[in-house]
């Protein structure tokens, strides 16, 4: 029977897509702000204070993004229990390892190796997150979120390239606002963060739609 003849099926599909897009937007916004702020803090003059502040921002962002995931596919009860906090530690540590690997190898090789590393870490973390929140003991090869991990790795590489290899920026003329003067500027790093946000949205949207479809069929 055609789906058009089944209003209930069509309605559930529409709601599923709306929930998936909303969750993806929320998760991407949180992740972009967290990773972007952390990266901006540590990519320049790195001190103990900036490293600790960046770590705190990254961890809080991971907790909030995990909350979006829990609210979408499970529930928010006991969000801070040890095994669930362990997932946030994996995500937080993954981004730190990514930057350390990139800096260790340096240049284009560092970007490529770090992309492979973060793609693998995020894919594994996504699988772990699903098992912790959904209670799935196993994941078939078709359910492993490798595409989402790869998309986020591409976004991360774009962010790294913008910071390391592109020396570009534009600024407006000084704008007088009362007793102060404001200059608006756009730099390559800002565009890198924006690109990361777009790839983050695509990654989470792909993942949430697959997870919601699996939950609906169960």
ChimeraX commands (.cxc) that place a marker at each C-alpha (Angstrom):
marker #1 position 0.00,0.00,0.00 radius 0.5
marker #1 position 1.29,3.47,-0.81 radius 0.5
marker #1 position 2.56,5.55,2.10 radius 0.5
marker #1 position 0.22,8.31,0.94 radius 0.5
marker #1 position -2.67,6.05,1.87 radius 0.5
marker #1 position -1.31,5.63,5.38 radius 0.5
marker #1 position -1.50,9.03,7.13 radius 0.5
marker #1 position -0.14,7.51,10.33 radius 0.5
marker #1 position 3.02,6.25,8.64 radius 0.5
marker #1 position 3.51,9.54,6.83 radius 0.5
marker #1 position 3.00,11.48,10.05 radius 0.5
marker #1 position 5.50,9.34,11.96 radius 0.5
marker #1 position 8.06,9.72,9.18 radius 0.5
marker #1 position 7.63,13.50,9.15 radius 0.5
marker #1 position 7.94,13.72,12.93 radius 0.5
marker #1 position 11.01,11.50,12.83 radius 0.5
marker #1 position 12.69,13.74,10.29 radius 0.5
marker #1 position 11.78,16.86,12.26 radius 0.5
marker #1 position 13.16,15.37,15.48 radius 0.5
marker #1 position 16.31,14.24,13.69 radius 0.5
marker #1 position 16.97,17.66,12.16 radius 0.5
marker #1 position 16.24,19.48,15.43 radius 0.5
marker #1 position 18.51,17.16,17.39 radius 0.5
marker #1 position 21.25,17.48,14.77 radius 0.5
marker #1 position 21.06,21.27,14.84 radius 0.5
marker #1 position 21.24,21.29,18.64 radius 0.5
marker #1 position 24.12,18.82,18.80 radius 0.5
marker #1 position 26.03,20.62,16.04 radius 0.5
marker #1 position 25.56,24.01,17.70 radius 0.5
marker #1 position 26.85,22.71,21.03 radius 0.5
marker #1 position 29.77,20.89,19.44 radius 0.5
marker #1 position 30.74,23.83,17.23 radius 0.5
marker #1 position 30.77,26.27,20.15 radius 0.5
marker #1 position 32.67,23.86,22.41 radius 0.5
marker #1 position 35.29,22.69,19.90 radius 0.5
marker #1 position 35.59,26.15,18.34 radius 0.5
marker #1 position 36.16,27.88,21.69 radius 0.5
marker #1 position 38.58,25.19,22.85 radius 0.5
marker #1 position 40.53,25.29,19.59 radius 0.5
marker #1 position 40.70,29.09,19.62 radius 0.5
marker #1 position 42.04,29.03,23.19 radius 0.5
marker #1 position 44.79,26.47,22.65 radius 0.5
marker #1 position 45.86,27.03,19.04 radius 0.5
marker #1 position 47.49,30.37,19.81 radius 0.5
marker #1 position 49.50,31.20,22.90 radius 0.5
marker #1 position 49.08,28.09,25.00 radius 0.5
marker #1 position 49.41,28.50,28.73 radius 0.5
marker #1 position 48.29,26.40,31.67 radius 0.5
marker #1 position 45.32,28.70,32.18 radius 0.5
marker #1 position 44.15,28.52,28.56 radius 0.5
marker #1 position 44.70,24.76,28.46 radius 0.5
marker #1 position 42.58,24.24,31.57 radius 0.5
marker #1 position 39.91,26.66,30.40 radius 0.5
marker #1 position 39.79,24.96,27.01 radius 0.5
marker #1 position 39.54,21.54,28.63 radius 0.5
marker #1 position 36.63,22.72,30.77 radius 0.5
marker #1 position 34.80,24.14,27.75 radius 0.5
marker #1 position 35.38,20.97,25.77 radius 0.5
marker #1 position 34.15,18.71,28.58 radius 0.5
marker #1 position 31.05,20.82,29.28 radius 0.5
marker #1 position 30.26,20.81,25.57 radius 0.5
marker #1 position 30.57,17.02,25.48 radius 0.5
marker #1 position 28.16,16.72,28.42 radius 0.5
marker #1 position 25.61,19.01,26.76 radius 0.5
marker #1 position 25.89,17.21,23.42 radius 0.5
marker #1 position 25.42,13.91,25.24 radius 0.5
marker #1 position 22.28,15.39,26.81 radius 0.5
marker #1 position 20.91,16.14,23.34 radius 0.5
marker #1 position 21.60,12.55,22.32 radius 0.5
marker #1 position 19.96,11.17,25.46 radius 0.5
marker #1 position 16.87,13.34,25.04 radius 0.5
marker #1 position 16.52,12.19,21.42 radius 0.5
marker #1 position 17.01,8.43,21.66 radius 0.5
marker #1 position 16.65,7.65,25.36 radius 0.5
marker #1 position 16.00,9.81,28.42 radius 0.5
marker #1 position 17.82,12.32,30.60 radius 0.5
marker #1 position 17.62,10.24,33.78 radius 0.5
marker #1 position 20.96,9.69,35.51 radius 0.5
marker #1 position 22.87,11.57,32.83 radius 0.5
marker #1 position 25.85,11.91,35.15 radius 0.5
marker #1 position 26.23,8.26,36.07 radius 0.5
marker #1 position 29.82,6.95,35.67 radius 0.5
marker #1 position 29.47,4.99,32.43 radius 0.5
marker #1 position 27.75,7.90,30.71 radius 0.5
marker #1 position 30.33,10.38,31.95 radius 0.5
marker #1 position 32.91,7.97,30.59 radius 0.5
marker #1 position 31.53,8.62,27.11 radius 0.5
marker #1 position 32.11,12.35,27.52 radius 0.5
marker #1 position 35.69,11.65,28.61 radius 0.5
marker #1 position 36.25,9.67,25.39 radius 0.5
marker #1 position 34.89,12.53,23.27 radius 0.5
marker #1 position 36.92,15.13,25.19 radius 0.5
marker #1 position 40.11,13.09,25.05 radius 0.5
marker #1 position 39.57,12.37,21.36 radius 0.5
marker #1 position 39.77,16.03,20.40 radius 0.5
marker #1 position 42.88,16.54,22.52 radius 0.5
marker #1 position 44.57,13.53,20.91 radius 0.5
marker #1 position 43.58,14.87,17.47 radius 0.5
marker #1 position 45.35,18.18,18.03 radius 0.5
marker #1 position 48.41,16.57,19.62 radius 0.5
marker #1 position 48.78,14.16,16.69 radius 0.5
marker #1 position 48.40,16.99,14.18 radius 0.5
marker #1 position 51.07,19.05,15.97 radius 0.5
marker #1 position 53.41,16.06,16.33 radius 0.5
marker #1 position 53.50,15.31,12.59 radius 0.5
marker #1 position 52.96,18.90,11.47 radius 0.5
marker #1 position 52.05,20.41,8.11 radius 0.5
marker #1 position 49.87,18.47,5.64 radius 0.5
marker #1 position 50.90,15.07,7.01 radius 0.5
marker #1 position 49.74,16.08,10.47 radius 0.5
marker #1 position 46.34,17.14,9.15 radius 0.5
marker #1 position 45.90,13.83,7.29 radius 0.5
marker #1 position 47.05,11.58,10.13 radius 0.5
marker #1 position 45.02,13.51,12.70 radius 0.5
marker #1 position 41.92,13.23,10.49 radius 0.5
marker #1 position 42.27,9.45,10.37 radius 0.5
marker #1 position 42.79,9.31,14.14 radius 0.5
marker #1 position 39.81,11.49,15.07 radius 0.5
marker #1 position 37.57,9.68,12.58 radius 0.5
marker #1 position 38.34,6.36,14.26 radius 0.5
marker #1 position 38.01,7.75,17.80 radius 0.5
marker #1 position 34.66,9.45,17.10 radius 0.5
marker #1 position 33.26,6.39,15.33 radius 0.5
marker #1 position 34.15,4.25,18.33 radius 0.5
marker #1 position 32.77,6.87,20.74 radius 0.5
marker #1 position 29.48,7.01,18.82 radius 0.5
marker #1 position 29.15,3.22,19.07 radius 0.5
marker #1 position 29.93,3.35,22.79 radius 0.5
marker #1 position 27.42,6.15,23.33 radius 0.5
marker #1 position 24.66,4.18,21.64 radius 0.5
marker #1 position 25.38,1.10,23.71 radius 0.5
marker #1 position 25.39,3.07,26.97 radius 0.5
marker #1 position 22.15,4.95,26.29 radius 0.5
marker #1 position 20.19,2.47,24.20 radius 0.5
marker #1 position 21.37,-0.75,25.77 radius 0.5
marker #1 position 22.41,-2.25,22.43 radius 0.5
marker #1 position 24.95,-4.96,23.01 radius 0.5
marker #1 position 26.12,-5.19,19.44 radius 0.5
marker #1 position 26.19,-3.08,16.31 radius 0.5
marker #1 position 26.01,-4.56,12.84 radius 0.5
marker #1 position 28.54,-3.27,10.34 radius 0.5
marker #1 position 25.77,-1.33,8.59 radius 0.5
marker #1 position 24.91,0.50,11.84 radius 0.5
marker #1 position 28.45,1.58,12.72 radius 0.5
marker #1 position 28.45,5.39,12.34 radius 0.5
marker #1 position 31.63,5.58,10.24 radius 0.5
marker #1 position 30.09,8.20,7.93 radius 0.5
marker #1 position 29.37,10.52,10.85 radius 0.5
marker #1 position 32.88,10.08,12.19 radius 0.5
marker #1 position 34.35,10.79,8.76 radius 0.5
marker #1 position 32.24,13.92,8.25 radius 0.5
marker #1 position 33.34,15.34,11.60 radius 0.5
marker #1 position 36.95,14.50,10.75 radius 0.5
marker #1 position 36.63,16.46,7.49 radius 0.5
marker #1 position 35.21,19.40,9.41 radius 0.5
marker #1 position 38.05,19.21,11.93 radius 0.5
marker #1 position 40.61,19.12,9.12 radius 0.5
marker #1 position 39.03,22.20,7.58 radius 0.5
marker #1 position 39.32,23.97,10.91 radius 0.5
marker #1 position 42.98,23.00,11.19 radius 0.5
marker #1 position 43.80,24.06,7.63 radius 0.5
marker #1 position 42.12,27.44,8.18 radius 0.5
marker #1 position 44.21,28.04,11.30 radius 0.5
marker #1 position 47.54,26.77,9.98 radius 0.5
marker #1 position 47.70,27.49,6.27 radius 0.5
marker #1 position 45.38,30.40,5.49 radius 0.5
marker #1 position 46.51,33.87,6.43 radius 0.5
marker #1 position 43.48,35.89,5.43 radius 0.5
marker #1 position 41.08,38.30,7.00 radius 0.5
marker #1 position 38.92,41.34,6.38 radius 0.5
marker #1 position 37.90,44.10,8.72 radius 0.5
marker #1 position 35.49,46.99,8.60 radius 0.5
marker #1 position 36.44,50.58,9.15 radius 0.5
marker #1 position 36.25,51.66,12.81 radius 0.5
marker #1 position 32.65,52.20,13.86 radius 0.5
marker #1 position 32.01,54.83,16.51 radius 0.5
marker #1 position 29.43,53.74,19.08 radius 0.5
marker #1 position 29.09,56.39,21.73 radius 0.5
marker #1 position 32.26,56.41,23.81 radius 0.5
marker #1 position 33.81,53.35,22.15 radius 0.5
marker #1 position 35.01,52.30,18.72 radius 0.5
marker #1 position 34.24,48.88,17.28 radius 0.5
marker #1 position 36.00,47.08,14.43 radius 0.5
marker #1 position 34.31,44.02,12.94 radius 0.5
marker #1 position 36.69,41.48,11.47 radius 0.5
marker #1 position 36.37,38.07,9.81 radius 0.5
marker #1 position 39.39,35.78,9.74 radius 0.5
marker #1 position 40.12,32.41,8.21 radius 0.5
marker #1 position 39.67,30.75,11.61 radius 0.5
marker #1 position 36.10,32.05,11.80 radius 0.5
marker #1 position 35.31,30.49,8.43 radius 0.5
marker #1 position 36.98,27.28,9.60 radius 0.5
marker #1 position 34.68,27.16,12.62 radius 0.5
marker #1 position 31.69,27.75,10.36 radius 0.5
marker #1 position 32.77,24.92,8.05 radius 0.5
marker #1 position 33.23,22.66,11.06 radius 0.5
marker #1 position 29.70,23.51,12.18 radius 0.5
marker #1 position 28.25,22.57,8.79 radius 0.5
marker #1 position 30.06,19.23,8.72 radius 0.5
marker #1 position 29.03,18.63,12.32 radius 0.5
marker #1 position 25.38,19.16,11.41 radius 0.5
marker #1 position 25.60,16.74,8.46 radius 0.5
marker #1 position 27.33,14.17,10.66 radius 0.5
marker #1 position 24.78,14.32,13.46 radius 0.5
marker #1 position 21.81,14.52,11.09 radius 0.5
marker #1 position 22.96,11.35,9.33 radius 0.5
marker #1 position 23.45,9.60,12.65 radius 0.5
marker #1 position 20.20,10.66,14.30 radius 0.5
marker #1 position 18.09,9.76,11.27 radius 0.5
marker #1 position 19.56,6.26,11.22 radius 0.5
marker #1 position 19.13,5.78,14.96 radius 0.5
marker #1 position 15.53,7.05,14.93 radius 0.5
marker #1 position 14.72,4.78,12.00 radius 0.5
marker #1 position 16.16,1.79,13.89 radius 0.5
marker #1 position 14.17,2.67,17.04 radius 0.5
marker #1 position 11.00,3.03,15.01 radius 0.5
marker #1 position 11.43,-0.39,13.42 radius 0.5
marker #1 position 12.05,-2.08,16.79 radius 0.5
marker link #1:1,2 radius 0.2
marker link #1:2,3 radius 0.2
marker link #1:3,4 radius 0.2
marker link #1:4,5 radius 0.2
marker link #1:5,6 radius 0.2
marker link #1:6,7 radius 0.2
marker link #1:7,8 radius 0.2
marker link #1:8,9 radius 0.2
marker link #1:9,10 radius 0.2
marker link #1:10,11 radius 0.2
marker link #1:11,12 radius 0.2
marker link #1:12,13 radius 0.2
marker link #1:13,14 radius 0.2
marker link #1:14,15 radius 0.2
marker link #1:15,16 radius 0.2
marker link #1:16,17 radius 0.2
marker link #1:17,18 radius 0.2
marker link #1:18,19 radius 0.2
marker link #1:19,20 radius 0.2
marker link #1:20,21 radius 0.2
marker link #1:21,22 radius 0.2
marker link #1:22,23 radius 0.2
marker link #1:23,24 radius 0.2
marker link #1:24,25 radius 0.2
marker link #1:25,26 radius 0.2
marker link #1:26,27 radius 0.2
marker link #1:27,28 radius 0.2
marker link #1:28,29 radius 0.2
marker link #1:29,30 radius 0.2
marker link #1:30,31 radius 0.2
marker link #1:31,32 radius 0.2
marker link #1:32,33 radius 0.2
marker link #1:33,34 radius 0.2
marker link #1:34,35 radius 0.2
marker link #1:35,36 radius 0.2
marker link #1:36,37 radius 0.2
marker link #1:37,38 radius 0.2
marker link #1:38,39 radius 0.2
marker link #1:39,40 radius 0.2
marker link #1:40,41 radius 0.2
marker link #1:41,42 radius 0.2
marker link #1:42,43 radius 0.2
marker link #1:43,44 radius 0.2
marker link #1:44,45 radius 0.2
marker link #1:45,46 radius 0.2
marker link #1:46,47 radius 0.2
marker link #1:47,48 radius 0.2
marker link #1:48,49 radius 0.2
marker link #1:49,50 radius 0.2
marker link #1:50,51 radius 0.2
marker link #1:51,52 radius 0.2
marker link #1:52,53 radius 0.2
marker link #1:53,54 radius 0.2
marker link #1:54,55 radius 0.2
marker link #1:55,56 radius 0.2
marker link #1:56,57 radius 0.2
marker link #1:57,58 radius 0.2
marker link #1:58,59 radius 0.2
marker link #1:59,60 radius 0.2
marker link #1:60,61 radius 0.2
marker link #1:61,62 radius 0.2
marker link #1:62,63 radius 0.2
marker link #1:63,64 radius 0.2
marker link #1:64,65 radius 0.2
marker link #1:65,66 radius 0.2
marker link #1:66,67 radius 0.2
marker link #1:67,68 radius 0.2
marker link #1:68,69 radius 0.2
marker link #1:69,70 radius 0.2
marker link #1:70,71 radius 0.2
marker link #1:71,72 radius 0.2
marker link #1:72,73 radius 0.2
marker link #1:73,74 radius 0.2
marker link #1:74,75 radius 0.2
marker link #1:75,76 radius 0.2
marker link #1:76,77 radius 0.2
marker link #1:77,78 radius 0.2
marker link #1:78,79 radius 0.2
marker link #1:79,80 radius 0.2
marker link #1:80,81 radius 0.2
marker link #1:81,82 radius 0.2
marker link #1:82,83 radius 0.2
marker link #1:83,84 radius 0.2
marker link #1:84,85 radius 0.2
marker link #1:85,86 radius 0.2
marker link #1:86,87 radius 0.2
marker link #1:87,88 radius 0.2
marker link #1:88,89 radius 0.2
marker link #1:89,90 radius 0.2
marker link #1:90,91 radius 0.2
marker link #1:91,92 radius 0.2
marker link #1:92,93 radius 0.2
marker link #1:93,94 radius 0.2
marker link #1:94,95 radius 0.2
marker link #1:95,96 radius 0.2
marker link #1:96,97 radius 0.2
marker link #1:97,98 radius 0.2
marker link #1:98,99 radius 0.2
marker link #1:99,100 radius 0.2
marker link #1:100,101 radius 0.2
marker link #1:101,102 radius 0.2
marker link #1:102,103 radius 0.2
marker link #1:103,104 radius 0.2
marker link #1:104,105 radius 0.2
marker link #1:105,106 radius 0.2
marker link #1:106,107 radius 0.2
marker link #1:107,108 radius 0.2
marker link #1:108,109 radius 0.2
marker link #1:109,110 radius 0.2
marker link #1:110,111 radius 0.2
marker link #1:111,112 radius 0.2
marker link #1:112,113 radius 0.2
marker link #1:113,114 radius 0.2
marker link #1:114,115 radius 0.2
marker link #1:115,116 radius 0.2
marker link #1:116,117 radius 0.2
marker link #1:117,118 radius 0.2
marker link #1:118,119 radius 0.2
marker link #1:119,120 radius 0.2
marker link #1:120,121 radius 0.2
marker link #1:121,122 radius 0.2
marker link #1:122,123 radius 0.2
marker link #1:123,124 radius 0.2
marker link #1:124,125 radius 0.2
marker link #1:125,126 radius 0.2
marker link #1:126,127 radius 0.2
marker link #1:127,128 radius 0.2
marker link #1:128,129 radius 0.2
marker link #1:129,130 radius 0.2
marker link #1:130,131 radius 0.2
marker link #1:131,132 radius 0.2
marker link #1:132,133 radius 0.2
marker link #1:133,134 radius 0.2
marker link #1:134,135 radius 0.2
marker link #1:135,136 radius 0.2
marker link #1:136,137 radius 0.2
marker link #1:137,138 radius 0.2
marker link #1:138,139 radius 0.2
marker link #1:139,140 radius 0.2
marker link #1:140,141 radius 0.2
marker link #1:141,142 radius 0.2
marker link #1:142,143 radius 0.2
marker link #1:143,144 radius 0.2
marker link #1:144,145 radius 0.2
marker link #1:145,146 radius 0.2
marker link #1:146,147 radius 0.2
marker link #1:147,148 radius 0.2
marker link #1:148,149 radius 0.2
marker link #1:149,150 radius 0.2
marker link #1:150,151 radius 0.2
marker link #1:151,152 radius 0.2
marker link #1:152,153 radius 0.2
marker link #1:153,154 radius 0.2
marker link #1:154,155 radius 0.2
marker link #1:155,156 radius 0.2
marker link #1:156,157 radius 0.2
marker link #1:157,158 radius 0.2
marker link #1:158,159 radius 0.2
marker link #1:159,160 radius 0.2
marker link #1:160,161 radius 0.2
marker link #1:161,162 radius 0.2
marker link #1:162,163 radius 0.2
marker link #1:163,164 radius 0.2
marker link #1:164,165 radius 0.2
marker link #1:165,166 radius 0.2
marker link #1:166,167 radius 0.2
marker link #1:167,168 radius 0.2
marker link #1:168,169 radius 0.2
marker link #1:169,170 radius 0.2
marker link #1:170,171 radius 0.2
marker link #1:171,172 radius 0.2
marker link #1:172,173 radius 0.2
marker link #1:173,174 radius 0.2
marker link #1:174,175 radius 0.2
marker link #1:175,176 radius 0.2
marker link #1:176,177 radius 0.2
marker link #1:177,178 radius 0.2
marker link #1:178,179 radius 0.2
marker link #1:179,180 radius 0.2
marker link #1:180,181 radius 0.2
marker link #1:181,182 radius 0.2
marker link #1:182,183 radius 0.2
marker link #1:183,184 radius 0.2
marker link #1:184,185 radius 0.2
marker link #1:185,186 radius 0.2
marker link #1:186,187 radius 0.2
marker link #1:187,188 radius 0.2
marker link #1:188,189 radius 0.2
marker link #1:189,190 radius 0.2
marker link #1:190,191 radius 0.2
marker link #1:191,192 radius 0.2
marker link #1:192,193 radius 0.2
marker link #1:193,194 radius 0.2
marker link #1:194,195 radius 0.2
marker link #1:195,196 radius 0.2
marker link #1:196,197 radius 0.2
marker link #1:197,198 radius 0.2
marker link #1:198,199 radius 0.2
marker link #1:199,200 radius 0.2
marker link #1:200,201 radius 0.2
marker link #1:201,202 radius 0.2
marker link #1:202,203 radius 0.2
marker link #1:203,204 radius 0.2
marker link #1:204,205 radius 0.2
marker link #1:205,206 radius 0.2
marker link #1:206,207 radius 0.2
marker link #1:207,208 radius 0.2
marker link #1:208,209 radius 0.2
marker link #1:209,210 radius 0.2
marker link #1:210,211 radius 0.2
marker link #1:211,212 radius 0.2
marker link #1:212,213 radius 0.2
marker link #1:213,214 radius 0.2
marker link #1:214,215 radius 0.2
marker link #1:215,216 radius 0.2
marker link #1:216,217 radius 0.2
marker link #1:217,218 radius 0.2
view
